[in-house]
């Protein structure tokens, strides 16, 4: 599968994961969901590695550690932002990861560490983020500056994690191995976070386990597609297509949870799709 379609599949699967998380949040605490999702994801990728005969031992543990730490910090900061901000605002700040990626690449080009960055791709990233803002309509009150800062930094940490995915792909690390170690890191984040949360541990019932399997399954598949896309595709093309997750989430919100349809949201979705098409066209050129 091409990097473009891998990124589209990843965006759809992450949106489906979000639906399962939303449904599961009424049954158990968020830290518990993060912990069990990580454990189930590691189990899934361990089984996949066995089927594909992929050795989970690695010669670049430092890259996995960097990717795991960056992703774990991004996750912790994002949930901190969700605790003190409207969901729309927290998600918008986290999706600044694509803007941070563009900043990283421009900085590398300016210092001579890589070639020039396509202006069309930069434009696609900015256009896509504009669409995200219109769909989510974020707002921050004066007393919410601390969680807002956490949300802003979560996007920065996520961008750092995506850069490590690129490095792991160039090192020849198989997708199953990359996602396996990241799932273990996610479980560790949930385990460390659990004692500091006020939410009690609730052993899942049968529907709860079904939702957790959905969270872990969709998340694991999304991470596999994401890892493939960043390993073989162009970073800013992937960053632009990453915004499609917001469009998918908006559609699920309207059809499954009765979220209102607002004109600005429809315009924003159009901008998101346009950003993806512009990025693909720029890649072709």
LUMKE-993292 format. One record per residue (C-alpha): y, x, z; residue number from 1; residue in one letter. Coordinates in Angstrom, 3 decimals, always signed. Each point is the difference from the previous one (the first is absolute). Example, Ala and Ser with C-alpha at 12.3 -4.5 7.8 and 13.67 -1.06 7.14 Angstrom:
// LUMKE-993292
- c2/c1/c3/i/aa
- -4.500/+12.300/+7.800/1/a .
- +3.440/+1.370/-0.660/2/s .
//
This chain:
// LUMKE-993292
- c2/c1/c3/i/aa
- +0.000/+0.000/+0.000/1/x .
- +3.500/+1.241/-0.829/2/x .
- +2.503/+0.860/+2.729/3/x .
- +2.162/-2.997/-0.951/4/x .
- -2.761/-2.581/+0.406/5/x .
- -1.242/+1.766/+3.133/6/x .
- +3.455/-0.429/+1.521/7/x .
- +0.149/-3.683/-1.006/8/x .
- -3.425/-0.572/+1.573/9/x .
- +1.114/+1.850/+3.127/10/x .
- +3.113/-2.169/+0.335/11/x .
- -2.051/-3.201/-0.341/12/x .
- -2.598/+1.168/+2.531/13/x .
- +2.655/+1.031/+2.516/14/x .
- +1.535/-3.483/-0.317/15/x .
- -3.412/-1.578/+0.642/16/x .
- -0.388/+2.290/+2.997/17/x .
- +3.360/-1.272/+1.271/18/x .
- -1.246/-3.599/-0.252/19/x .
- -3.044/+0.901/+2.122/20/x .
- +2.196/+1.849/+2.529/21/x .
- +2.301/-3.028/+0.281/22/x .
- -2.965/-2.295/+0.632/23/x .
- -1.618/+2.438/+2.441/24/x .
- +3.195/+0.568/+1.999/25/x .
- -0.367/-3.410/+1.619/26/x .
- -3.450/+0.926/+1.290/27/x .
- +0.406/+3.582/+1.301/28/x .
- +2.579/+2.691/+0.712/29/x .
- +1.490/+2.164/-2.737/30/x .
- -1.200/+3.297/+1.520/31/x .
- -3.513/-1.454/+0.140/32/x .
- +0.220/-0.934/-3.684/33/x .
- +1.159/+3.530/-0.881/34/x .
- -2.835/+1.589/+2.017/35/x .
- -2.792/-2.193/-1.371/36/x .
- +1.377/+0.167/-3.534/37/x .
- -0.135/+3.804/+0.158/38/x .
- -3.549/+0.043/+1.358/39/x .
- -1.270/-2.496/-2.571/40/x .
- +1.839/+1.830/-2.781/41/x .
- -1.616/+3.287/+1.012/42/x .
- -3.395/-1.732/+0.014/43/x .
- +0.610/-1.442/-3.469/44/x .
- +1.067/+3.333/-1.486/45/x .
- -2.886/+1.800/+1.723/46/x .
- -2.368/-2.402/-1.770/47/x .
- +1.856/+0.418/-3.295/48/x .
- -0.188/+3.780/+0.316/49/x .
- -3.741/-0.296/+0.506/50/x .
- -0.420/-2.142/-3.108/51/x .
- +2.163/+2.376/-2.052/52/x .
- -1.676/+3.025/+1.609/53/x .
- +3.373/+1.331/+1.137/54/x .
- -0.117/+2.653/+2.716/55/x .
- +2.501/-0.949/+2.700/56/x .
- +0.418/+3.621/+1.070/57/x .
- +3.289/+1.434/-1.244/58/x .
- +1.407/+3.440/-0.720/59/x .
- +3.614/-1.178/+0.435/60/x .
- +0.058/-1.551/+3.490/61/x .
- +3.681/+0.881/+0.355/62/x .
- +0.924/-2.328/-2.886/63/x .
- -1.991/-2.861/+1.517/64/x .
- +1.641/+0.674/+3.357/65/x .
- +3.474/-0.117/-1.548/66/x .
- -0.804/-3.171/-1.908/67/x .
- -1.524/-1.572/+3.114/68/x .
- +2.891/+0.931/+2.270/69/x .
- +2.617/-1.189/-2.493/70/x .
- -1.835/-3.249/-0.617/71/x .
- -0.662/-0.550/+3.696/72/x .
- +3.640/+0.594/+0.937/73/x .
- +1.107/-2.331/-2.818/74/x .
- -2.320/-2.700/+1.317/75/x .
- +1.186/+0.364/+3.604/76/x .
- +3.672/-0.045/-0.996/77/x .
- -0.476/-2.979/-2.283/78/x .
- -1.618/-2.078/+2.743/79/x .
- +2.801/+1.047/+2.360/80/x .
- +2.466/-1.324/-2.570/81/x .
- -1.973/-3.235/-0.342/82/x .
- +0.199/-0.505/+3.764/83/x .
- +3.798/-0.008/+0.012/84/x .
- +1.033/-1.127/-3.489/85/x .
- -0.632/-2.935/-2.310/86/x .
- -3.089/+0.635/-2.110/87/x .
- +2.067/-0.010/-3.206/88/x .
- +2.294/+2.722/+1.302/89/x .
- -2.831/+2.175/+1.324/90/x .
- -1.889/-0.230/-3.302/91/x .
- +3.100/+0.837/-2.019/92/x .
- +0.677/+3.099/+2.092/93/x .
- -3.639/+1.095/-0.332/94/x .
- +0.172/-0.436/-3.793/95/x .
- +2.784/+2.573/-0.008/96/x .
- -2.924/+2.434/-0.322/97/x .
- +0.441/-0.192/-3.776/98/x .
- +3.669/+0.958/+0.324/99/x .
- -0.947/+2.908/+2.276/100/x .
- -2.553/+1.141/-2.588/101/x .
- +2.730/+0.028/-2.610/102/x .
- +2.233/+2.002/+2.368/103/x .
- -2.817/+2.519/+0.574/104/x .
- -0.562/+0.464/-3.739/105/x .
- +3.703/+0.341/-0.772/106/x .
- +0.325/+2.581/+2.767/107/x .
- -2.946/+1.954/-1.399/108/x .
- +1.509/-0.113/-3.478/109/x .
- +3.376/+1.152/+1.331/110/x .
- -1.599/+2.974/+1.765/111/x .
- -2.020/+0.930/-3.086/112/x .
- -3.394/-0.837/+1.510/113/x .
- -0.748/-2.479/-2.789/114/x .
- +1.411/-1.199/-3.326/115/x .
- +2.745/-2.603/-0.381/116/x .
- -0.655/-3.575/+1.134/117/x .
- +0.214/-2.797/-2.577/118/x .
- +3.120/-2.096/+0.449/119/x .
- -1.926/-3.013/-1.270/120/x .
- -2.543/+0.391/+2.796/121/x .
- +2.738/+0.374/+2.604/122/x .
- +1.631/-3.130/-1.398/123/x .
- -3.314/-1.870/+0.207/124/x .
- -0.395/+0.952/+3.677/125/x .
- +3.520/-1.182/+0.859/126/x .
- -0.408/-3.199/-2.059/127/x .
- -3.251/-0.776/+1.770/128/x .
- +1.540/+0.513/+3.419/129/x .
- +2.833/-2.341/-0.960/130/x .
- -2.646/-2.596/-0.791/131/x .
- -1.629/+0.566/+3.384/132/x .
- +3.319/-0.609/+1.767/133/x .
- +0.520/-3.274/-1.902/134/x .
- -3.518/-1.230/+0.756/135/x .
- +0.062/+0.880/+3.698/136/x .
- +3.736/-0.523/+0.719/137/x .
- +0.051/+2.439/+2.949/138/x .
- +2.526/-0.060/+2.836/139/x .
- +0.622/+2.186/+3.055/140/x .
- +1.927/-1.039/+3.106/141/x .
- +2.149/+2.493/+1.896/142/x .
- -2.447/+0.209/+2.928/143/x .
- -2.935/+0.717/-2.344/144/x .
- +1.014/+3.501/-1.055/145/x .
- -2.930/+1.702/+1.782/146/x .
- -2.803/-1.972/-1.713/147/x .
- +1.990/+0.252/-3.233/148/x .
- -0.025/+3.791/+0.356/149/x .
- -3.759/-0.152/+0.625/150/x .
- -0.435/-2.016/-3.199/151/x .
- +2.115/+2.466/-1.971/152/x .
- -2.035/+2.942/+1.293/153/x .
- -3.260/-1.842/-0.755/154/x .
- +0.952/+0.029/-3.670/155/x .
- +0.716/+3.727/+0.207/156/x .
- -3.371/+0.679/+1.655/157/x .
- -1.791/-2.171/-2.578/158/x .
- +1.640/+1.977/-2.810/159/x .
- -1.243/+3.225/+1.610/160/x .
- -3.499/-1.505/+0.167/161/x .
- +0.097/-0.878/-3.721/162/x .
- +0.988/+3.570/-0.819/163/x .
- -3.049/+1.226/+1.910/164/x .
- -2.168/-2.383/-2.029/165/x .
- +1.313/+1.709/-3.138/166/x .
- -0.849/+3.405/+1.510/167/x .
- -3.503/-1.177/+0.945/168/x .
- -0.557/-1.263/-3.534/169/x .
- +1.062/+3.324/-1.453/170/x .
- -2.369/+1.739/+2.414/171/x .
- -2.840/-2.006/-1.509/172/x .
- -0.764/-2.075/+3.092/173/x .
- -2.058/-3.136/-0.856/174/x .
- +1.593/-3.363/+0.728/175/x .
- -2.702/-1.016/+2.490/176/x .
- +0.554/+3.168/+2.045/177/x .
- +3.781/-0.483/+0.091/178/x .
- -0.228/-3.640/+1.087/179/x .
- -2.755/+0.768/+2.534/180/x .
- +2.158/+2.455/+1.920/181/x .
- +3.040/-2.260/-0.241/182/x .
- -2.020/-2.929/+1.397/183/x .
- -1.062/+2.147/+2.950/184/x .
- +3.646/+0.889/+0.583/185/x .
- +0.949/-3.678/-0.086/186/x .
- -2.662/-0.765/+2.596/187/x .
- +1.360/+2.829/+2.180/188/x .
- +3.529/-1.438/-0.296/189/x .
- -1.275/-3.390/+1.134/190/x .
- -1.945/+1.547/+2.902/191/x .
- +3.031/+1.977/+1.224/192/x .
- +2.306/-3.007/-0.416/193/x .
- -2.300/-2.510/+1.741/194/x .
- +0.673/+1.054/+3.644/195/x .
- +3.762/-0.308/-0.542/196/x .
- -0.024/-3.542/-1.363/197/x .
- +0.324/-3.138/+2.107/198/x .
- -2.426/-1.901/-2.224/199/x .
- -3.443/-0.420/+1.628/200/x .
- -3.201/+1.091/-1.722/201/x .
- -1.715/-3.067/-1.455/202/x .
- -3.538/+0.430/-1.281/203/x .
- +0.033/-1.634/-3.460/204/x .
- -1.968/-3.176/-0.683/205/x .
- -1.793/-0.597/-3.310/206/x .
- +3.156/-1.032/-1.954/207/x .
- +1.812/+2.942/+1.610/208/x .
- -2.647/+2.443/-1.221/209/x .
- +0.228/-1.547/-3.469/210/x .
- +3.753/+0.624/-0.034/211/x .
- -0.473/+3.555/+1.276/212/x .
- -2.532/+0.658/-2.758/213/x .
- +2.581/-1.332/-2.456/214/x .
- +2.696/+2.262/+1.445/215/x .
- -2.236/+3.068/-0.092/216/x .
- -1.561/-0.795/-3.366/217/x .
- +3.261/-0.717/-1.821/218/x .
- +1.742/+2.945/+1.706/219/x .
- -2.793/+2.423/-0.870/220/x .
- -0.163/-1.103/-3.636/221/x .
- +3.806/+0.133/-0.232/222/x .
- +0.038/+3.526/+1.424/223/x .
- -2.650/+1.109/-2.507/224/x .
- +2.044/-1.331/-2.926/225/x .
- +3.208/+1.436/+1.504/226/x .
- -1.586/+3.423/+0.441/227/x .
- -1.223/-0.006/-3.598/228/x .
- +3.411/-1.056/-1.328/229/x .
- +1.923/+2.697/+1.878/230/x .
- -2.607/+2.624/-0.882/231/x .
- +0.162/-0.522/-3.780/232/x .
- +3.241/-1.893/-0.666/233/x .
- +3.722/+0.684/+0.139/234/x .
- +1.455/-0.268/+3.489/235/x .
- +3.074/-2.070/-0.867/236/x .
- -1.974/-2.343/-2.272/237/x .
- -2.287/-0.690/+2.955/238/x .
- +3.022/-0.427/+2.259/239/x .
- +1.427/-2.660/-2.330/240/x .
- -3.298/-1.868/-0.362/241/x .
- -0.417/+0.133/+3.785/242/x .
- +2.676/-2.698/+0.256/243/x .
- -2.355/-2.496/-1.681/244/x .
- -1.586/-0.451/+3.429/245/x .
- +3.120/-1.901/+1.096/246/x .
- -0.267/-2.338/-2.998/247/x .
- -3.670/-0.680/+0.720/248/x .
- +0.752/-0.534/+3.701/249/x .
- +2.795/-2.450/-0.916/250/x .
- -2.391/-2.022/-2.183/251/x .
- -2.640/-0.118/+2.759/252/x .
- +2.660/-1.028/+2.509/253/x .
- +1.086/-2.935/-2.181/254/x .
- -3.502/-1.204/-0.921/255/x .
- -1.821/+0.627/+3.296/256/x .
- +2.632/-0.200/+2.744/257/x .
- +2.577/-2.352/-1.527/258/x .
- +2.826/+2.546/-0.120/259/x .
- +3.078/-1.420/-1.774/260/x .
- +0.770/+0.927/-3.609/261/x .
- +3.551/+1.373/-0.191/262/x .
- +1.891/+0.869/-3.189/263/x .
- +0.874/+3.512/+1.196/264/x .
- -3.683/+0.652/+0.657/265/x .
- -0.918/-1.003/-3.540/266/x .
- +2.697/+2.313/-1.377/267/x .
- -1.299/+2.780/+2.235/268/x .
- -3.551/-0.475/-1.259/269/x .
- +1.303/+0.247/-3.555/270/x .
- +1.709/+3.286/+0.843/271/x .
- -3.219/+1.317/+1.570/272/x .
- -2.015/-0.799/-3.116/273/x .
- +2.746/+1.480/-2.196/274/x .
- -0.036/+3.191/+2.077/275/x .
- -3.742/+0.332/-0.497/276/x .
- +0.278/-0.511/-3.760/277/x .
- +2.892/+2.476/-0.216/278/x .
- -2.014/+2.597/+1.902/279/x .
- -3.021/-0.456/-2.271/280/x .
- +2.208/+0.269/-3.089/281/x .
- +1.657/+3.135/+1.349/282/x .
- -3.418/+1.488/+0.677/283/x .
- -1.014/-0.636/-3.606/284/x .
- +3.080/+1.826/-1.250/285/x .
//
